[in-house]
Amino acid sequence: MSISHDTRTRRAIIKTGGLLAGSMILPDALAAAMRDPETRHKPLTAEDLRPVRPAPYPKPYATARTSPRVVRPDLMRRAMAALDAHSHQGIKRDRIVIADFAAPSSQARFHFIDLVSGKSSSMLVSHGSGSDPEHTGWLQRFSNRDGSNATSEGAYRSVDYYVGKHGRSQRLIGLDHTNNNALQRAIVVHAAWYANPEIVRERGVLGRSQGCFAVGERDLDEVFARLGQDRMIYAAKV
């Protein structure tokens, strides 16, 4: 379920509007990695989904620094700077997705922003188990390392769709040194039952992925429609 709203940074967003279409030819090594992207992952278990602590808000993060209604200006500025930096790689500039990992997994922190109208909508998204080993609901750290099962920070380019072990999925290419192993690690967008809103109601936190952007099962069609191909996901904790 998504939450629709206008961002408070509408004027700044509209100035950066417009469309820059393009394409990028993948090196042979990346193309090979895309053929079978998920063979290294182990299946999630019930233990992965069980919160270790009963409370989803440990003391260091007792007060959320985010709002489910707006994208914070400092995060928006960083995302737009990343969009400018990577536009030469064929990234379209009409829409952008921002994953605000300063927010807990119980909060709608996956923001879909229309850069022309300034409007956005938000939904739940999981982070990796390696980023939150104690399953507190808060992302503690990023990692780009293969086998870490962690979320990676940085800008991603959305590419093609496929059907894999998680069902319908969309591949991502990491554009920064902090996430340039995304294709090799099979960091993708997919749906998962543990990312459904009722999991938050029942357990207080979402389940964790293996580093992928896992969204609710009923949200996947909307994600694919709003994200599309050759657009940017920007993931950060500011």
Backbone bond lengths (Angstrom), bond angles and torsions (degrees), N, CA, C in turn:
res aa  C-N    CA-C-N  psi(-1)  N-CA   C-N-CA  omega(-1)  CA-C   N-CA-C  phi
1 M - - - 1.463 - - 1.516 108.73 -
2 S 1.314 118.59 128.91 1.452 121.85 -177.32 1.516 110.08 -102.80
3 I 1.347 115.57 160.01 1.448 122.80 178.28 1.512 107.35 -117.22
4 S 1.358 119.06 119.75 1.446 122.41 -177.96 1.523 110.18 -93.20
5 H 1.319 115.87 143.44 1.446 120.52 179.79 1.517 110.13 -166.61
6 D 1.351 116.49 165.51 1.460 122.49 172.27 1.511 108.14 -94.45
7 T 1.319 118.67 137.35 1.457 120.96 175.27 1.505 110.20 -78.19
8 R 1.327 116.13 152.97 1.461 120.34 178.48 1.524 111.96 -80.40
9 T 1.290 116.40 -5.59 1.464 120.17 -179.17 1.507 111.18 -104.59
10 R 1.343 116.73 30.49 1.465 121.02 -172.11 1.510 112.10 -58.64
11 R 1.333 117.37 -43.19 1.453 118.35 -177.29 1.522 111.85 -62.67
12 A 1.344 115.58 -42.77 1.463 118.59 179.89 1.516 111.41 -65.80
13 I 1.344 115.72 -33.98 1.452 119.78 -178.38 1.519 110.80 -68.92
14 I 1.348 116.30 -45.98 1.462 119.97 -174.95 1.529 110.54 -62.31
15 K 1.346 116.63 -32.36 1.457 119.53 179.07 1.526 111.71 -62.67
16 T 1.329 115.31 -27.54 1.460 118.90 -178.06 1.512 111.87 -96.57
17 G 1.362 116.96 7.59 1.463 121.70 -175.77 1.514 111.94 -67.02
18 G 1.324 114.01 -179.99 1.460 119.64 -178.14 1.499 109.54 112.82
19 L 1.293 116.28 172.89 1.452 120.94 -173.88 1.513 109.80 -126.46
20 L 1.323 116.17 126.97 1.457 121.16 174.88 1.509 107.48 -123.20
21 A 1.335 116.04 97.53 1.456 120.01 -178.14 1.511 109.24 -88.77
22 G 1.301 116.90 156.90 1.457 120.12 178.77 1.496 110.57 -177.12
23 S 1.291 116.49 -177.42 1.458 120.99 179.23 1.501 108.77 -143.74
24 M 1.340 115.91 159.35 1.443 121.42 179.70 1.510 108.34 -136.59
25 I 1.319 117.50 131.62 1.455 122.67 177.84 1.519 107.87 -86.87
26 L 1.329 116.94 125.05 1.449 121.25 -178.18 1.521 110.67 -81.06
27 P 1.335 117.86 140.24 1.458 119.77 173.23 1.517 110.65 -61.75
28 D 1.341 116.26 159.46 1.460 120.76 -177.78 1.522 111.82 -58.53
29 A 1.341 116.85 -37.74 1.461 119.61 -177.60 1.523 111.04 -64.56
30 L 1.339 116.72 -39.38 1.459 119.46 178.89 1.515 110.72 -70.17
31 A 1.311 116.72 -40.82 1.459 120.08 179.10 1.519 110.59 -60.51
32 A 1.317 116.85 -38.58 1.462 120.37 178.83 1.512 111.18 -66.43
33 A 1.335 116.28 -39.50 1.464 119.82 179.51 1.510 111.67 -64.52
34 M 1.351 116.95 -28.90 1.464 120.59 -177.71 1.520 112.49 -74.52
35 R 1.333 117.98 -18.15 1.469 119.06 -175.92 1.520 111.86 -67.72
36 D 1.315 117.60 -35.27 1.453 120.89 -178.23 1.516 108.16 -141.66
37 P 1.336 117.98 76.43 1.449 120.53 -165.68 1.507 116.55 -80.52
38 E 1.343 119.29 -11.01 1.457 117.96 -167.82 1.528 114.01 -121.92
39 T 1.309 117.39 19.13 1.453 118.87 -174.33 1.521 112.86 -73.48
40 R 1.340 118.06 -16.96 1.458 119.69 -175.81 1.517 113.08 -87.40
41 H 1.318 117.75 -12.79 1.461 120.73 -175.13 1.532 111.48 -80.85
42 K 1.313 115.23 140.98 1.453 120.72 170.43 1.525 108.37 -91.95
43 P 1.337 117.53 149.05 1.465 118.74 -179.34 1.529 111.69 -64.64
44 L 1.334 116.27 146.55 1.456 120.99 174.82 1.523 110.02 -69.18
45 T 1.301 115.74 146.72 1.464 121.16 179.17 1.521 109.20 -117.90
46 A 1.345 115.10 171.16 1.451 119.91 177.69 1.529 110.76 -61.02
47 E 1.326 117.15 -31.22 1.457 121.32 179.18 1.520 111.42 -63.85
48 D 1.339 116.59 -34.91 1.463 120.55 178.06 1.519 111.86 -63.63
49 L 1.331 116.96 -28.41 1.453 121.70 -174.07 1.517 113.49 -93.52
50 R 1.324 116.58 -9.89 1.469 119.42 -175.59 1.527 110.05 -87.74
51 P 1.338 117.73 119.75 1.468 119.02 175.79 1.520 111.09 -60.43
52 V 1.314 117.84 133.18 1.454 121.59 178.70 1.520 110.12 -73.81
53 R 1.327 115.26 -38.20 1.459 120.01 179.59 1.530 109.61 -103.96
54 P 1.336 117.95 143.91 1.464 119.37 179.83 1.524 112.54 -68.87
55 A 1.332 118.15 -29.96 1.463 121.22 -177.79 1.527 109.90 -99.42
56 P 1.336 118.36 131.37 1.457 120.54 -178.24 1.514 114.11 -80.31
57 Y 1.334 118.46 -1.64 1.452 121.30 -175.85 1.529 110.28 -122.03
58 P 1.319 118.73 85.96 1.460 120.57 177.02 1.521 110.70 -65.53
59 K 1.304 117.92 160.26 1.466 122.90 -172.02 1.527 114.42 -53.48
60 P 1.346 120.21 -43.84 1.467 118.11 -177.41 1.521 113.77 -61.41
61 Y 1.337 116.64 -18.37 1.452 120.42 -177.91 1.527 110.81 -126.35
62 A 1.306 116.37 39.13 1.459 120.42 -174.14 1.523 112.14 -65.09
63 T 1.327 118.17 -27.10 1.455 122.00 179.67 1.516 109.37 -118.35
64 A 1.320 117.12 120.94 1.461 120.40 178.76 1.522 109.53 -66.83
65 R 1.344 115.80 137.25 1.459 120.79 -179.34 1.525 111.12 -96.47
66 T 1.298 117.22 16.15 1.453 121.40 -174.79 1.516 110.36 -127.86
67 S 1.316 115.03 172.90 1.456 120.96 175.42 1.516 108.59 -132.80
68 P 1.336 119.43 136.00 1.457 120.93 177.25 1.523 112.52 -74.26
69 R 1.335 117.49 -4.28 1.449 121.12 -175.26 1.528 113.26 -98.46
70 V 1.332 117.70 -22.30 1.459 120.50 -176.54 1.524 109.86 -141.42
71 V 1.321 115.54 161.72 1.463 121.37 168.97 1.523 106.68 -94.81
72 R 1.312 117.01 126.59 1.457 120.62 -176.40 1.530 111.13 -63.67
73 P 1.326 118.13 141.42 1.466 120.87 -175.65 1.527 114.04 -57.16
74 D 1.341 118.01 -40.16 1.466 118.75 -178.65 1.525 111.53 -65.52
75 L 1.325 116.61 -38.66 1.457 120.13 176.89 1.524 110.83 -69.36
76 M 1.322 117.01 -39.38 1.453 120.92 178.61 1.528 110.99 -62.49
77 R 1.315 116.76 -40.67 1.467 119.93 179.07 1.524 111.05 -63.18
78 R 1.325 116.90 -41.76 1.467 119.76 179.25 1.521 111.17 -65.83
79 A 1.324 116.34 -39.71 1.464 119.48 179.64 1.531 110.95 -65.30
80 M 1.325 117.23 -41.82 1.457 120.30 179.81 1.521 111.31 -67.95
81 A 1.331 117.54 -35.18 1.467 120.42 175.63 1.529 110.47 -63.79
82 A 1.344 116.24 -38.92 1.465 120.10 177.30 1.525 110.94 -66.52
83 L 1.331 116.50 -38.58 1.463 120.14 178.12 1.527 110.17 -62.97
84 D 1.319 117.22 -43.00 1.462 120.71 177.10 1.528 110.91 -62.23
85 A 1.333 116.58 -42.13 1.460 121.00 -176.05 1.524 112.63 -67.00
86 H 1.327 117.37 -29.10 1.467 120.66 -173.79 1.523 113.97 -110.48
87 S 1.318 118.05 6.79 1.468 120.13 -178.00 1.521 112.32 -62.12
88 H 1.328 117.07 -28.14 1.468 119.59 179.94 1.525 111.82 -68.98
89 Q 1.339 117.64 -9.84 1.462 121.41 -179.77 1.526 111.78 -95.15
90 G 1.309 116.67 18.68 1.456 120.09 174.59 1.511 114.46 87.09
91 I 1.321 118.35 20.24 1.455 121.97 179.24 1.523 109.70 -81.56
92 K 1.309 117.02 128.11 1.463 121.42 175.50 1.530 109.90 -73.55
93 R 1.326 115.84 149.80 1.453 121.06 -173.68 1.531 113.79 -111.57
94 D 1.319 117.68 13.17 1.469 118.65 -179.26 1.513 112.92 -84.56
95 R 1.339 116.91 -28.90 1.465 120.74 -179.78 1.525 109.03 -143.00
96 I 1.329 115.36 157.19 1.461 121.87 177.55 1.523 108.09 -146.89
97 V 1.322 116.54 152.99 1.462 122.40 175.44 1.522 108.11 -118.54
98 I 1.326 116.75 132.14 1.456 121.83 179.84 1.521 108.91 -120.51
99 A 1.333 116.22 123.66 1.465 122.08 175.17 1.522 107.54 -99.36
100 D 1.321 116.62 109.92 1.463 122.30 -176.29 1.527 109.24 -93.00
101 F 1.325 116.14 91.80 1.455 119.98 -175.44 1.529 113.32 -85.67
102 A 1.338 117.11 12.04 1.462 119.45 165.89 1.525 110.57 -80.25
103 A 1.327 116.44 -12.40 1.462 122.15 177.90 1.527 110.11 -93.13
104 P 1.323 118.13 154.98 1.467 121.03 177.62 1.523 110.90 -75.10
105 S 1.320 115.96 163.64 1.467 120.31 -178.45 1.518 112.35 -68.75
106 S 1.321 118.03 -14.95 1.467 121.51 177.27 1.518 112.47 -78.23
107 Q 1.324 117.44 -7.18 1.456 121.99 -176.18 1.527 109.88 -108.25
108 A 1.330 116.52 145.78 1.466 121.18 176.51 1.527 108.20 -69.62
109 R 1.319 117.28 104.05 1.472 122.15 -170.68 1.527 113.02 -125.60
110 F 1.325 117.33 8.15 1.463 123.39 177.58 1.522 106.05 -103.84
111 H 1.334 116.85 99.05 1.459 122.99 -168.65 1.526 111.03 -100.22
112 F 1.327 116.73 122.83 1.458 123.59 178.50 1.526 107.46 -103.21
113 I 1.325 116.81 114.08 1.462 121.55 -170.43 1.520 110.33 -116.55
114 D 1.316 114.95 125.97 1.462 121.97 173.03 1.526 107.04 -87.55
115 L 1.323 117.58 112.11 1.455 122.02 -174.92 1.522 112.78 -76.45
116 V 1.322 117.83 -10.70 1.467 121.09 177.93 1.530 110.45 -88.22
117 S 1.327 116.76 -48.81 1.468 120.52 -177.83 1.521 112.87 -88.45
118 G 1.342 117.08 -21.78 1.457 120.40 -175.88 1.509 114.18 83.04
119 K 1.331 117.60 2.22 1.466 121.33 -179.93 1.522 110.52 -89.76
120 S 1.333 115.76 156.85 1.460 119.63 179.42 1.519 110.67 -149.41
121 S 1.311 115.32 164.87 1.459 121.77 172.07 1.522 107.46 -137.92
122 S 1.321 116.49 157.49 1.460 120.92 -173.93 1.518 110.84 -134.58
123 M 1.319 115.47 150.03 1.462 120.49 178.19 1.523 109.64 -147.59
124 L 1.311 115.50 172.16 1.458 121.80 179.18 1.526 110.92 -73.45
125 V 1.327 116.18 150.24 1.459 121.58 173.43 1.527 108.43 -151.74
126 S 1.311 115.92 141.64 1.465 121.06 -179.77 1.519 111.21 -85.57
127 H 1.337 115.22 156.28 1.462 120.51 168.16 1.527 109.08 -112.21
128 G 1.336 115.73 173.24 1.457 120.67 -173.98 1.516 113.36 -77.01
129 S 1.320 116.04 151.57 1.467 120.88 179.14 1.522 111.23 -64.58
130 G 1.337 117.38 -31.73 1.456 120.02 177.90 1.510 113.49 -70.71
131 S 1.327 116.85 -16.36 1.460 121.25 176.06 1.522 112.76 -88.91
132 D 1.317 116.73 -10.41 1.468 122.11 -176.12 1.525 107.98 -149.30
133 P 1.349 117.47 67.51 1.475 120.40 -172.81 1.516 114.33 -58.06
134 E 1.330 118.14 -31.73 1.464 120.75 -177.67 1.524 112.63 -90.55
135 H 1.326 116.76 2.61 1.464 122.87 178.57 1.527 111.84 54.06
136 T 1.315 114.87 53.68 1.460 121.09 178.18 1.522 112.08 -84.42
137 G 1.336 117.92 -17.30 1.450 122.16 -173.33 1.515 113.10 96.20
138 W 1.335 117.16 -4.87 1.469 122.51 179.97 1.526 109.54 -115.16
139 L 1.322 116.65 133.79 1.462 120.53 174.90 1.521 108.97 -70.74
140 Q 1.329 116.33 123.16 1.457 121.84 -177.74 1.530 112.46 -95.26
141 R 1.339 116.67 -33.90 1.468 119.58 -176.60 1.520 109.91 -158.28
142 F 1.322 115.35 157.29 1.460 123.12 173.98 1.528 108.92 -102.49
143 S 1.330 114.94 159.04 1.465 119.64 171.64 1.521 108.99 -154.64
144 N 1.317 115.34 144.27 1.465 122.86 175.77 1.524 110.83 -106.18
145 R 1.326 116.37 4.05 1.461 121.01 -173.02 1.526 111.31 -79.39
146 D 1.325 115.40 136.20 1.460 120.96 176.50 1.529 109.41 -63.85
147 G 1.310 116.75 132.87 1.454 121.79 -179.42 1.516 114.40 88.30
148 S 1.329 117.89 -1.48 1.466 120.70 -178.36 1.525 112.79 -77.36
149 N 1.336 117.65 -21.07 1.473 122.55 -174.47 1.524 112.18 56.96
150 A 1.330 116.27 24.70 1.460 121.21 -177.62 1.525 111.05 -103.77
151 T 1.319 115.02 157.51 1.455 121.82 170.38 1.526 108.93 -72.84
152 S 1.318 116.47 144.46 1.464 121.49 177.15 1.521 110.20 -107.74
153 E 1.322 115.52 140.91 1.454 121.97 178.34 1.525 110.41 -83.67
154 G 1.328 116.54 148.19 1.448 119.73 171.99 1.509 114.19 128.68
155 A 1.339 114.93 -168.63 1.461 123.06 -177.43 1.522 110.05 -96.73
156 Y 1.320 115.52 137.16 1.462 122.82 178.52 1.527 109.02 -122.28
157 R 1.319 115.25 147.60 1.465 120.88 170.42 1.526 108.67 -105.64
158 S 1.322 116.61 127.00 1.464 120.94 176.88 1.524 108.92 -77.61
159 V 1.331 116.17 134.74 1.467 119.28 -179.18 1.525 110.18 -123.80
160 D 1.332 118.35 -125.06 1.459 119.96 -168.37 1.529 112.91 -87.70
161 Y 1.330 114.37 168.96 1.458 123.28 179.43 1.527 109.69 -103.44
162 Y 1.318 115.72 154.16 1.461 120.55 176.54 1.526 107.80 -158.01
163 V 1.306 116.43 171.01 1.460 122.15 174.94 1.520 107.67 -115.49
164 G 1.317 116.49 118.26 1.457 122.10 -177.87 1.512 111.69 -128.59
165 K 1.325 115.89 -153.65 1.469 119.38 -175.50 1.529 111.80 -68.70
166 H 1.332 117.07 -19.53 1.468 121.00 176.12 1.529 111.58 -98.02
167 G 1.324 117.72 13.21 1.454 120.43 -176.52 1.518 110.40 81.77
168 R 1.322 116.62 -147.91 1.464 120.47 -179.96 1.525 110.36 -63.36
169 S 1.324 115.53 130.58 1.458 120.58 -175.12 1.525 109.58 -144.90
170 Q 1.328 115.29 165.32 1.463 120.73 177.39 1.520 108.86 -131.11
171 R 1.325 115.32 128.24 1.455 120.99 -179.82 1.523 110.79 -74.33
172 L 1.330 114.64 152.49 1.448 122.70 178.38 1.522 109.98 -130.00
173 I 1.324 116.21 144.72 1.458 122.16 174.47 1.521 107.65 -111.93
174 G 1.332 117.29 124.11 1.454 121.30 176.83 1.520 110.58 -76.57
175 L 1.317 117.31 130.71 1.461 122.37 -173.51 1.523 113.60 -102.69
176 D 1.324 117.98 -7.57 1.459 122.01 -177.65 1.526 110.56 -116.22
177 H 1.316 115.81 165.71 1.469 119.27 178.88 1.528 111.24 -67.50
178 T 1.332 116.84 -17.40 1.462 121.35 179.72 1.524 113.21 -83.72
179 N 1.342 117.20 -10.64 1.471 119.37 -178.74 1.528 112.77 -144.89
180 N 1.329 117.21 19.80 1.465 119.36 -175.22 1.525 114.17 -74.38
181 N 1.327 117.41 1.58 1.468 121.11 172.29 1.528 112.11 -98.02
182 A 1.329 116.99 9.67 1.469 120.35 -173.85 1.521 112.33 -58.22
183 L 1.318 117.74 -43.91 1.462 119.99 -178.23 1.523 110.64 -66.29
184 Q 1.312 117.22 -43.73 1.464 121.66 178.08 1.522 111.47 -63.87
185 R 1.328 116.64 -36.26 1.465 121.65 -179.44 1.521 112.66 -83.20
186 A 1.327 117.74 -3.80 1.470 122.13 -177.63 1.515 111.38 60.18
187 I 1.327 116.43 44.77 1.459 121.31 173.03 1.525 107.18 -81.09
188 V 1.317 116.58 111.60 1.467 121.91 -171.78 1.528 109.63 -134.60
189 V 1.315 115.38 175.76 1.463 122.33 170.25 1.522 107.73 -100.40
190 H 1.322 117.65 126.36 1.465 121.00 177.48 1.521 109.24 -152.00
191 A 1.311 116.18 167.74 1.460 121.86 177.42 1.527 109.76 -94.64
192 A 1.328 115.66 153.10 1.465 120.66 178.10 1.523 109.44 -153.56
193 W 1.321 116.59 143.34 1.461 120.11 -179.82 1.523 111.21 -63.67
194 Y 1.347 116.81 -30.31 1.457 119.71 -177.74 1.535 112.70 -75.99
195 A 1.345 116.93 -2.22 1.461 121.69 175.47 1.528 111.83 -105.75
196 N 1.320 117.82 7.34 1.460 121.57 178.36 1.533 111.30 -73.27
197 P 1.321 118.71 149.14 1.477 120.93 -178.71 1.528 113.95 -56.78
198 E 1.320 117.66 -32.67 1.465 118.75 -178.44 1.527 112.78 -65.62
199 I 1.327 117.77 -22.48 1.460 120.48 176.68 1.526 109.96 -65.45
200 V 1.317 116.92 -39.07 1.464 120.58 176.29 1.518 109.90 -64.10
201 R 1.324 117.42 -42.73 1.462 120.41 -179.80 1.529 111.26 -64.01
202 E 1.326 116.33 -35.93 1.463 120.22 -176.27 1.527 112.81 -83.17
203 R 1.347 116.82 -37.37 1.471 120.08 -169.36 1.522 113.66 -120.67
204 G 1.323 117.19 -11.49 1.453 119.95 179.97 1.513 114.67 87.72
205 V 1.334 117.72 -17.19 1.461 123.22 179.29 1.525 108.70 -143.24
206 L 1.328 116.40 156.77 1.460 120.01 170.96 1.526 110.22 -76.18
207 G 1.324 116.10 161.18 1.443 119.74 167.45 1.517 109.82 -69.22
208 R 1.325 116.62 169.65 1.461 121.49 -177.67 1.521 110.65 -107.21
209 S 1.312 115.13 147.23 1.462 121.42 176.51 1.526 109.19 -92.41
210 Q 1.317 116.17 -168.80 1.460 121.10 174.36 1.530 110.33 -105.18
211 G 1.324 114.39 30.80 1.451 121.68 -179.85 1.513 113.10 112.22
212 C 1.337 116.98 -11.33 1.464 121.44 -178.81 1.529 111.56 -78.54
213 F 1.334 114.92 163.07 1.462 121.92 171.95 1.530 106.74 -87.18
214 A 1.320 117.11 89.06 1.460 122.13 -179.04 1.522 109.49 -91.14
215 V 1.331 116.02 127.28 1.461 122.27 -179.40 1.521 109.15 -117.70
216 G 1.318 116.62 170.29 1.456 121.30 -179.88 1.519 112.09 -63.41
217 E 1.315 115.93 150.45 1.463 120.59 -176.42 1.527 112.49 -61.08
218 R 1.320 116.92 -34.41 1.463 120.35 -179.78 1.532 112.54 -82.81
219 D 1.321 116.91 -7.12 1.460 120.86 -178.04 1.522 113.39 -97.66
220 L 1.319 118.43 -10.45 1.463 120.20 -170.54 1.524 112.37 -62.44
221 D 1.324 118.33 -42.76 1.464 120.01 -179.88 1.527 111.06 -60.12
222 E 1.324 116.45 -41.24 1.463 119.98 178.83 1.529 111.01 -66.50
223 V 1.316 116.53 -39.75 1.468 120.33 177.73 1.518 110.55 -60.28
224 F 1.329 116.89 -49.90 1.460 120.23 179.74 1.524 111.52 -60.23
225 A 1.335 116.82 -39.83 1.461 120.20 -178.46 1.524 111.61 -68.56
226 R 1.315 117.56 -40.50 1.461 121.07 -176.92 1.524 112.08 -80.00
227 L 1.319 116.74 -36.50 1.469 120.10 -178.91 1.520 111.21 -79.62
228 G 1.321 117.08 -54.93 1.454 120.38 -177.91 1.526 111.32 63.56
229 Q 1.316 115.46 -166.14 1.458 121.18 -179.48 1.522 111.02 -99.02
230 D 1.315 115.11 152.72 1.468 123.25 176.16 1.521 112.77 63.24
231 R 1.335 116.08 35.33 1.457 120.52 172.44 1.530 109.12 -120.68
232 M 1.296 114.78 166.59 1.471 119.92 -172.66 1.516 111.58 -100.55
233 I 1.345 114.45 136.40 1.463 122.60 161.29 1.522 106.32 -106.38
234 Y 1.302 116.07 127.66 1.464 120.07 177.22 1.525 108.75 -114.09
235 A 1.324 116.99 118.52 1.462 122.46 -176.75 1.515 108.97 -112.51
236 A 1.321 116.73 127.43 1.460 120.26 -178.02 1.529 110.18 -158.15
237 K 1.312 114.02 165.06 1.475 122.23 173.05 1.523 105.77 -130.50
238 V 1.321 116.53 97.44 1.464 122.33 -173.97 1.519 109.65 -107.23
